[in-house]
Amino acid sequence: MTTSYRLCVYAIILTAVAITFGCEKASTSTPADSAVLSQGPPDVEAAKIARAPASGASASGVDAAGTGEKLRLTGLTMTVPQGWVPLPVQEGPMAAKSVFALPRADGDEEDGMVRITHFPGMKGMDKANIDRWLAQVGQADGTPSTRDDADIKVIEAGHVRLTLVDVSGTVKATMRATPKPNSRMIAAIVDHPQGPHFVVATGSIGTIQKWEGAIQAFLNSATAD
């Protein structure tokens, strides 16, 4: 066998091996690539997780996504009205335990909001909380609201005591929020053996009027465990 003939044979063998190895590698990588594509790009998946309300529902204790379910809080159970939209909540001792959007009334520019917090260390501090809420609502002359500007009442129901504050004006939903004119706040101290919980509903006058009955029903549903 001449040298040139042997070189030709070796070249043919090496070419066949390379083709075979390349085919095996391609067939092995195909399933993995398909799995990655089926999941979508990582940034898309992250966006889906960020928008999902599951974290809010879990943290708030809502039995299922949606409304009309039982909201289980520490020592307290309340019934979420139909139409309220659960929103994600943040972690932390000062964070709200549950947050709901109140779909806006016709003609309004934004939804209202209901926030539920739990500060058992503030039991017996009703006056301070009422004064704080009144300070978050400015009147037409620019001064903070007083008790004369608000409807304040106390309702006793078994082991639950509701202190309600209803006031309109330029409302700050929280101490750090941007003031919103032509708005209304319905705030409540929901006191019970493991309370109090605080429920604060804010929004435009029209939107809060739309949901006023539902807000009252939500508060009336409070049952101490």
N, C-alpha and C positions, 0 to 999 in steps of 0.2 A: 504494500500500500504506500503510495507516494506521500510525501509531506503535504503537498497541496490538497490531495484527496482527504487526508486525515483532518486538515483544517476545515474543509467544507463540512465534514460530518459533525465536527465539534460545534460549528456555528449553527447547524440545523438543530442540534440537541439543545443548545443554550436558548435558542429562539423559542422552541417548544416549551421549555421550562418556564421562561418568562411569561409567555402567554397564559399558561396554566395557573401560575401564581397570581397574576393580575386578575383573572376571572374569579378565583377563590376569594381574593380580597374584596372585590366588588360585591360579590354575593353576600359576604359576611357583614359588610357595612350597611347594606340596604335597609334591613329591619330597624337598626338603631337610628338612622337618618329619618325614617318614616315616623318613628315614635316622637322625635324632636319636633318635626313639622306639625304633627297632629296636636301637640300641646300649644302651639303658637309661640311667637316671640316672647321672651321673658318679660319685656316691658308691658306687653298686652296683658299677660296673666297678672302682673302686679297691679295694673289699673283695675282689673276686674275685682281683685281682692279689696282694693282701697274703696271701691264703690259699694261693695256688698254690705248690707245692713246686719249681717249675721252677728258681728261683734257687738253691735248695739243691742240686738235682741237678747243675746246671751247675757250681757252685763245687766240689762234691765230686768231680766227674769220673765219676759214675755214668752208664753208657751210656744208660739209659732209666729212666723213672719206674718205681718198683717195686724189687724186690730180686732176689738171685740173679745180679747182674751184676758185672762187673769194676770195681773202684774204683781208678782210676789217680791216684796221688799222685806227688810229685816223687821220681823214682828208685825207685819202689815200686809194685807192683800187688798188690791183695788181692781176694778174692772175698767179696761181701756175702751173708750167709746168707739163705735164704728166710724171709720173715716180718718182717724188719727194715724199719722205715718211715723213709725219708730225710726229714730236716727241713731247713728253710731255715737257712743260715748267714749270719753277718754278715761284713762286710769288715773288714780291718785286720790288721796284722802279728801281733797276739796272738790273733786269733780262731781258732776251730776250723776245720779244713779240711773236716771232714765231721761231721755229727751224725745219729744214728739213734735212734729210739724202739724200745724193746723192749716189745711188748705185755704187759701185766701178767698175772701168774698169777691163777688163780681165787682170789677172796677178797682180793686186794690192791686198794688204793685208787688207785694210780697206776702209770703205765708206768715202766720203767727207761730208761736212756739210755746210749749209747755215744758218746764224743767222741774224735775223732782230731785231734791237733795236730802241728805240725812245727817243731822248733827245732834246726836243725843247729848252732847256736852252743853247744848244751849237750852236744855229743859228749864222752864221757868223764866226764860228771858223774852217773853212775848212782847213787852213794851219796846225793847231795843230793836226787835225785828220789825215791828210795825213802823217805828220811827225811821228805820233804814229804808223800808219800801217807800214811805211817803217822800223821803229825800230824793228818791230816784225818779219822781214824777214832778216836773215843773208845771206851774200854772201860766196863764196867759201873760201875767205881768213879770214873768221870769223868776218868781220866788218858788221855793219848794212847797209841795202840798202840805197841808195841815190836816188834822183829824176832821176839821169842819168841811174839807173838800172831799172826804172819802166816806164810803158806806162801810162801817165796821160792825161786825156782829159775831157772836159766839154761839156755836151749836154743840150740844152734848148728845152723844149717841153711844150708849154703852161704855166701853172702855176707850172710845175715841172722842176727842174734843177738838172741834174745828174752830179756828179763829180766822175769819174772812176779812180781807181788805180789798175793796173795789174802788179804784180811782182812775180818772182820765186826765190827760194832758200831754206833755212832752215826756215820753217814757224812755228810761234806760233799762233794757231788759236785765242787765247786770250792772254792777258798779262801774265796770270798765267799758261797757257797750256804748255805741254812738246813740245819742238821744234822738228819738223819733217823734215828731209832732203828730197831733191828731191821733193819739194812741190811747190804749187802755190797759191797765194791769188788774188782774184778779189774782191775788196772792192768798195763800192759806197756810197756817200752821196746823199740821195734822199731828196732834199730840196723842200718845198712847204709851203703854208701859215701856216699850223699847224705843220710843220716839224722842224728840219730834222729827217728822219728815216735813219738808217745806215744798209746797207746790206753787209755782209761779207761772201764770199764763199771761203772755204779752202779745200785742199785735195792734194793727189799726183798729179804730173804733168799730168799723164795719165787720171786720173779720172776727173780733172777739164777740160782737153781738151775735154773729152767725153761730158761734160755738158756745155761747153762754150757757145754754141748757145742758150741753154735753159736759162742760167743765163742772157745773154744779152736780150733775149725776156722777161724775168721776169722784168728786170729793165725798158725796153721800155714800158711795160704795165702799169706803174705807172700813175695813174690819180688822180688829186686832187679833193676831194669832194666839 
